[in-house]
Amino acid sequence: MPTLELVVTTNYADFIPEEPTLPVPEEIILEKKLFDDTTDLLQAVKEHSAQLQSDEINLWDDVALFVYTSGTTGRPKGAMLTYGNALFKTAAAFHGNQSEKLKMGLTVMPIFHIAGMVMGVNIPVYSGMTTVMLTRYDAQAVVTAIEKYQCDFWYSIAPMNGELLGYPGIEKRDLSSLKLNLCTSFGFPVNQELSDAWKQLTNSCYLYEASYGLSETHTCDTIMPPEKIKFGSCGIPTFDTEVKILDPETGDPLPPGEQGEIVIKNPGVFKGYFNRPQATDETLKDGWVYTGDIGMIDQDGYLYFIGRVKEMIKCSGYSVFPEDVEAMLIKHPAVLQAGVIGVPDARRGESVKAFIVLKQDFKGKVSAEDIITKRTVTKRTVPGTLLINLFKK
């Protein structure tokens, strides 16, 4: 694990593009080394040097990698994560998910994203697990890889599993080797219905939310207990992790069941943003990361993600979170995916606008008016007008 991350921190930007399938714009290519006293790995290899000197690494002080993220405060910034951050979160994700017996992983998610790197690179290196790496997600490639290599571990997002459930001939394919499929809600939630269908398809593998986390904490701040899954939640804090819910206006701690800003403290917390002291001070306070996310902790200690503070829609004096409306809309049998934003409204301040992708069987048969029903939309979630745009996938 440190070897890969060392390459990222000591090489030129043009050698490691964020998205390897896209060309690197000339204006962002560095003409010289980012830091003094670093080694150009490619040049060293060309010179066949066997004399490279390596200083002893301080796990908790030396920066292992920069994760560029818009983070909690707008434009992309380099979150400085140490070797200790990476080691702690890799161990937390591996042991927290009871992964000790897994032998063969499948890596589909981009490894230039923090979650994809933890699940697809760090865990295999940490555990000695073999992993099959795909360039990108493709339904046929995923099915073939699982069958051919008997993959028992996969990290996915919900639309991938949803597509595979409807993939032609999927009932004749053998996915029974899968034992652990951690999943992230994206576009539509990881719910009981999806999990049950996935278990039936794979013969034994439950599907549940992987975790809650962000780049600034090397992700995986919560873990879902497999013996007590709560769909809709992100699980409970992983070991040596504190999670609090604070009133966004006063900063006071809130009791279970109350919604407020999620703040986190654990050994995975980053050192700060590279050359961005003001942004660092806004996010990192006394060892706590102020996430900018709105959430809630229930009586059992499970964390629920509600939405972003900045994405909250103020409609007729009410606070409306896009995720709440999306969760309601996705319950409609015709809706495949839903995304919600706020739009200006002279009378209400803002109105709620939804962008909806219909399922294949409902295209041309369902109108926006059909979707706005008492079953899918309530005054609690949408106190004003709901505007809907329908799209074909």
N, C-alpha and C positions, 0 to 999 in steps of 0.2 A: 504493500500500500504506500509507504513513504516514497518508494522509488518513482512511482507514477506521478505523485504529487510534486516531487522534487523537479521533475522535468517541466512541469507546468510553471514553476516559479523561476526557473533559471534560463528559460529559452526565449526566443524571439516570438512576438505575437503572431507573425505570419506562419510560423511552423505549426501552431496549434489553434486553428480557427474555432470559434464557439460552435458553429454549425458546419461540419466538415463537407457537406454537400453544396455549400454556397461559396462563391469566390470571395476572397478577402479584399475589401476596398483599399486602394492604394494609400488613401489618406490616413489609415489607422495602422499601417505597417511601421514598426519601429526601425529606425536606422542604426540604433546603437543599443547596448545592453540596458535593461531596465535598472539594474543595480550594479554598483561596483563590486569587485571581488566575486563575480559569478562566472561560471564556466559555460561556454557555448557547447552544448552536448554534441551537436552534429559535427562541429569543427573538430572536437576532441576525437570523435570516432574516425573522422577522415585521417587524422594524424596518427591513428593507431597508438594513442598514448595509454600506457599502463601505469602512469605515475600520478594520476589524479589524487589530490589530497582531500580528505573529507573531515570536517570538524565534527566534534561530538554534538549530537542534537539535544537541545533542551526541549523536552516534549511539550511543556506548557508555556514556553515563551517564544520559541522559533516558529515562524509562519510557514505552514506547509503549502498553502494554496490561497489564491484569491478567487472568490466566487463573485462574479459580477452580477448584481441583482438590483432591480429598482427598489427592492426592500420595502422598508416601512416609510420611506420619505421621498418618493418620486423617481428622479432620473437614476440610471444605473451607477452603482458604486462598487468598489472592490472590497468585499467583506473579507477581512483577514482571519483565516482559521489556522490554528496551530496543529502540530502533529498530535498533541494530546486531545484536542477537540475531535479530530478524525478517529483516533483510536477508541475514545470513550463512546462515541455514537455508533461506531461499527459494532462494538461489543454489546451495546445496549440493544441494537436492532437484532443482532444474531441471537443472543441468549434470551432476550425478552420474548421472541417469537418461537422459542423452543425448537431451534433449527439444527440442533447438534447431530441429528441422524440423517440430514439431507445430504445427498451426494452429487446431484446434477441440476444446475440452475439453467434458466433461460433468460437472457438479457435482451430486452426489446426497447426499453425506455432510453432516451438520450443520456449518455454518461457525462455530458457536459452540464447536466442539471444535477443538483446536489442529491436528490432522492435516487435518480438513476445511477449515480456513481456509487452511493452507499449500497444499494441493493444489487447492482450489476457488476461492480468491480471490488469494492472493499470487502463485502461479506465473503465472496469466493476466495479472495486472497487471505483473509483472516482465518477462514475455516479450513482451507484446503479443498473446498468444493470445486469441481469442474463446472464451467459455465459455457453455454452455447450462445454466441453473440450474433444477433441479426443487425444489419445496417439500419433498418427501421421496421416498424410494425407492418406485417402483411398476414392476413388471415391464413392463407394457404401455407406460408412459411412457418407460422407458429404451430399449426397442427402437425405439419411434417416433422418439425424439430422435436416436438414432444413425443411423437410416436417413435421416431428413429433413435433418439438418444435417451429415451425414458426419463425425461426431465421430471423432477419431483418438486421443484421450486420455481415460481414465476411471480414477478411483480408487474402488475398491469394497471390500467385505468379502466373504469367501468364500461365505457363504450366498446373497448376491445372485447370484453367478455360478452357484452350484449350482441355484438356482431357475430361472434363465434357461435352463439346459441342458435342463430338463424342461418348459419353457413350451410349451403347445400350439401347434403350427405353427411353432416356432422355426426348424426346418430350412428353411423357405421364406422366412425373413426375411434381409435383407442386412446383416450386421454387419462386412463386409470392410474398412470404412474404419478400424476400430480398429487402431492400431499399437502403443500402449503402454497396458497395463491393470495398474497397480500395485494390489496387493490386500493386505488384512490378514486373518490368520487370526482368526476369531471364531465360536465354535460348532463349527466343524470346520476343519481345517488346509488351507492352500494346499499341495497336494502334486502329485506328478508326474501322477497320474491326472486330477486336476481340470484341470491346466494343458494336458495333451494334448487333453482333450475340448474345452477352450475354444479351443485353436488350430485344431482341426478345424472347429469351428463358425464361427469368424471368418475362417478361411482363412490367417491369418498371425500372429495375436497371441498371444504367450506370456503366461501368467499366472504371476506370482511375488510373493513377499513384498515389500511396499513398503519396510519399514525397521523398526528398533527406535527407540523414543524415548519421551519423556514431556513433559508440559507444562513442567516446570522447565528443560528444555533446548531448548524450542521444537521438539521432536520431530526426526525424521529424523537420528538419530545414526549410523545405518548405511545403506548402500546395497547392493542386490544387483547384482553385476556381471552384466549380461544375457548376456555371453559365457561365464560360468561360474556357472550357477545351482546352488545347493545347497538342495534342498528340505528343509524342517525348520529351516533356519537363517534368521537375520535379515540376512544379508549381512556385509559388512566395514565397519569404521569409515569414515565419509566424511572428506574432506580436513580437515587441521588438527584432527583429533579423536583423543583418546587414550581407550582403553577398557581397564580392568583388572578382573581377577577377584580378590577378596579373601576370605580366610577370615572369615566373619561373626563368629567369636568372638575371633580374635586380631588381625584386620586385616592379616595378612601376605599378600603377593601369592601367587597360586596358579599353577602351571604349566598349559600347554595340556592340555585334557581333564579338568581338575578343576572341580567345581562350587563356586561361591561367590557373594558379592554383586557385582553389576555396579556399577562406579563410572565416571563419565564426566567428561571435561574438554574443553571446546572453546569457541569464541567465542559459542556459543549459550546458554551457561549463564546462568541468571537471576540477578538481583541479590539475591533473597531473597523471603521471604513478607511481605506488607504488614502491618506492626504485629504481627508474630509472630517476635520475635527468637529465642526458644527453639527453635521449629520450624525456623527458618533455620539455627541452629547445628547442629542434629541432622542436617540434610540437606546443607548446603554447608560443606565443610571444605577450606581452602586451594585454593579454585577447583574442587574436585572435587564432583560431585553423587553422594551415596550414595543409590542408587535404591531400595533395599529389595527389589530383584528378584534372584532367584537365576538364574545363567546359567553358561555355559561357552564358552570360546574354543578352537576346534580348531587343529590344526597349521598350517592354511592361513590362520588369522586370522579365520575366520567366527565370528560370535557366535550362540549358541543361548540362547533364553529358556526357562528351566525352570519358574519359578513365583515367587510372592511369598514372602518370608521369613515373613511373618505368616500365610500360608495353608498353610504346610507342616503336614502331618499326622504326628503322632508315634504310630506304631502298632507295638506290641510292641517298642519300642526302635529301630525303623527310621524313617528320614525318608522320607515319601511325599509327592510333589508332585502336586497335583490334575491338572496338565496332562499328566503322564506317564500317569496312568490314563485320562484322556480320550482321549489319542492311541491307546491300546490299544483302548478300547471302540469308537472310531469306525471301526476296521478291520472290525468285524462288518458283513456286508452288509445287515442290517436296521436299523442305527443311522443316523439322520439327524443328530442332535445329542446331545451328552453334557456334563453338568456334574457336577463332583465336589466334595464337601465332607467335612470330618471331623466325626464325631459322638461324644459321650462313650461310653466303653466301660470298665466297671469292671475288666475283666481285662486289656485291652490298652492302656488309656489312651485311645485313640481307635480307631474303626473307620472304614472308608471307605464313604461313601454316594454313589451315583450317581443322577442324574436323567436319564432317557433319553427322547428323542423318536424314535419309530419312523418309518421311511419309509412312505409311503402303502400300498404293496403288502404290507407285513408287519403291518399293524394287525390285532390279534385272532388272529394266527397264531404269534406269538413270545412266549415267556415270559421272565421274568428268568433262569430256570435255563438257557434256551437260549443266552443271551448270555454267561453265565459259563462259558467253555470255556478249555482250555489255549491255544488260538490267540489269544484276546483278552486273557486275564488271566493273569499269571504271578506267582509268589511274589516276584519281584524288584520288581514294581510294587505288588502288594497282598499284604503278608506276613500279613494277618489276614483278617477276614471282609469281603466286599463285599456291601453292601445296595443293592438296585436298585429304583427306582420308575419305572414306564413311563408315558409320557404320549402322548396323541394330539394332533397339531398341527391 
